[in-house]
Amino acid sequence: MNTPVHCHEVEKAARGLLKERGVELTDIAEIVYQMQVKFTPDLKMIDCLESVDAVLCKREIQHAILVGVELDKLAEKKMLSEPLQSIVEQDEGLFGVDETIAIGSVFGYGSIAVTTFGYLDKEKVGIIKTLDTKGKNIHTFLDDLVCSIAANASSRLAHRLRDREEKLREEEMEKRDKEDKIG
């Protein structure tokens, strides 16, 4: 009987692959900040980083990172069969499997994540642009995975910020109710 791979091992591997491929969590947090500061001017980078960190705790994201980065690395070693090798190596425009893997992990974070993913994939913000630009490494899958992580973290953060705001409103209303009873 096979024993399942422990979740901590999978998470450690996924985070390690991001770092190995030159992606720091702060790089992704900067994208989240850019996406959310328009709506929350007093946004703190620490909130963005915490949200990125939380997204990376999800198995679906971890699995997507493991698969996508492995395919990028195999393409660098020219270990994929043709025509897949050429398609991945060139990041061919009509090849949508990279986006499909990445967007699969976006649906759990709602419509904000889906629309943010589309925007980031199109506009290539921050580290995404660096990864998408042809260099010595192939990042056909990784750039889209970073879009996914940033989109999920942005959506998660937007919902958390609204929750905080509404909690504050509830406290303000309770205070007013108390003042009304006293006065």
C-alpha positions in Angstrom: 0.0 0.0 0.0 1.3 3.4 -1.0 1.5 6.1 1.7 0.3 9.5 0.6 2.8 12.3 0.4 2.5 14.5 3.5 1.0 17.9 2.9 4.0 19.7 4.5 6.3 18.0 2.0 4.2 19.1 -0.9 4.0 22.7 0.3 7.7 22.8 1.0 8.4 21.5 -2.6 6.1 24.0 -4.2 7.5 27.0 -2.3 11.0 25.7 -3.1 10.3 25.6 -6.8 9.1 29.2 -6.8 12.3 30.3 -5.1 14.5 28.1 -7.3 12.9 29.7 -10.4 13.6 33.2 -9.1 10.1 34.0 -7.7 10.1 35.5 -4.2 6.8 35.8 -2.2 7.4 39.5 -2.0 7.4 39.7 -5.8 3.9 38.3 -5.8 2.9 40.4 -2.9 3.9 43.5 -4.8 1.5 42.5 -7.6 -1.3 42.0 -5.0 -0.5 45.4 -3.6 -0.8 47.0 -7.1 -4.1 45.3 -7.6 -5.7 46.2 -4.3 -4.2 49.6 -3.3 -6.6 51.4 -5.7 -9.5 50.2 -3.5 -7.7 50.4 -0.1 -5.3 53.4 0.0 -4.0 52.5 3.5 -3.2 48.9 2.4 -0.1 47.5 4.0 2.4 45.2 2.2 2.3 42.8 5.1 -1.4 42.1 4.4 -0.5 41.3 0.8 2.3 39.0 1.8 0.1 37.2 4.4 -2.5 36.6 1.7 0.1 35.2 -0.8 1.4 33.0 2.0 -2.2 31.7 2.7 -2.8 31.0 -0.9 0.3 28.9 -1.1 -1.0 26.7 1.7 -3.7 25.4 -0.7 -3.0 21.9 -2.2 -4.5 22.8 -5.5 -2.1 25.7 -6.0 0.8 23.5 -4.8 0.0 20.7 -7.2 -0.3 23.2 -10.1 3.1 24.6 -9.3 4.6 21.1 -9.1 3.2 20.1 -12.5 3.8 23.4 -14.3 7.4 24.0 -13.2 8.2 20.4 -13.9 7.0 20.8 -17.5 9.0 24.0 -17.8 12.2 22.3 -16.5 11.7 19.3 -18.8 11.3 21.6 -21.8 14.6 23.3 -20.8 16.3 19.9 -20.9 14.6 19.2 -24.2 13.0 16.1 -22.6 9.4 16.6 -24.0 8.3 14.8 -27.2 7.7 16.8 -30.3 5.7 18.8 -31.1 5.1 19.5 -27.4 8.7 20.4 -26.9 8.6 23.1 -29.5 5.2 24.4 -28.4 6.3 24.7 -24.7 9.7 26.0 -25.6 8.3 28.8 -27.7 5.3 29.5 -25.4 3.2 29.3 -28.5 0.3 31.7 -28.5 -2.4 29.2 -29.2 -1.2 26.8 -26.5 -3.6 27.3 -23.7 -2.7 24.4 -21.4 -0.5 26.6 -19.3 -3.4 29.0 -18.6 -5.8 26.1 -18.1 -3.7 24.6 -15.3 -3.3 28.0 -13.7 -6.9 29.2 -14.0 -8.1 25.9 -12.6 -6.9 27.0 -9.2 -8.5 30.4 -9.5 -12.1 29.3 -9.5 -12.1 28.6 -5.7 -11.4 32.3 -5.0 -14.4 33.7 -6.9 -15.0 36.2 -9.7 -12.5 38.7 -8.4 -9.8 36.1 -8.8 -11.0 35.1 -12.3 -11.1 38.6 -13.7 -7.8 39.5 -12.0 -6.1 36.5 -13.5 -7.2 37.5 -16.9 -5.9 41.0 -16.4 -2.6 39.9 -15.0 -2.2 37.3 -17.8 -2.8 40.0 -20.4 -0.9 42.9 -18.8 2.1 40.9 -17.4 2.6 43.0 -14.2 5.8 42.8 -12.2 7.6 39.5 -12.0 5.1 38.0 -14.4 6.6 40.2 -17.2 10.1 39.1 -16.2 9.1 35.4 -16.4 7.3 35.9 -19.6 10.2 37.6 -21.3 12.4 35.1 -23.1 15.5 34.4 -21.0 17.7 31.3 -20.4 14.9 29.6 -18.5 11.5 28.5 -19.9 8.6 29.8 -17.8 5.7 28.9 -20.1 3.8 27.5 -17.1 5.3 29.5 -14.3 4.3 33.0 -15.4 0.6 31.8 -15.5 1.0 30.1 -12.1 2.3 33.4 -10.6 -0.8 35.1 -12.2 -2.9 32.6 -10.4 -1.3 33.0 -7.0 -1.5 36.8 -7.3 -5.1 36.8 -8.5 -6.1 34.4 -5.7 -4.3 36.4 -3.1 -5.8 39.6 -4.4 -9.3 38.2 -4.2 -8.7 36.7 -0.7 -7.4 40.0 0.5 -10.3 42.0 -1.0 -12.8 39.8 0.8 -10.8 40.0 4.1 -10.6 43.8 3.9 -14.4 44.0 3.4 -14.9 41.7 6.3 -12.8 44.0 8.5 -14.6 47.1 7.2 -18.0 45.6 8.0 -16.9 44.5 11.4 -15.9 48.0 12.1 -19.3 49.2 10.9 -21.0 46.8 13.3 -18.9 48.0 16.2 -19.8 51.6 15.3 -23.5 50.8 15.1 -23.4 49.1 18.5 -21.7 52.1 19.9 -24.4 54.4 18.5 -27.1 52.2 19.8 -25.6 52.3 23.3 -25.3 56.1 23.1 -28.9 56.4 21.9 -30.1 54.4 25.0 -28.0 56.5 27.3 -29.0 59.9 25.8 
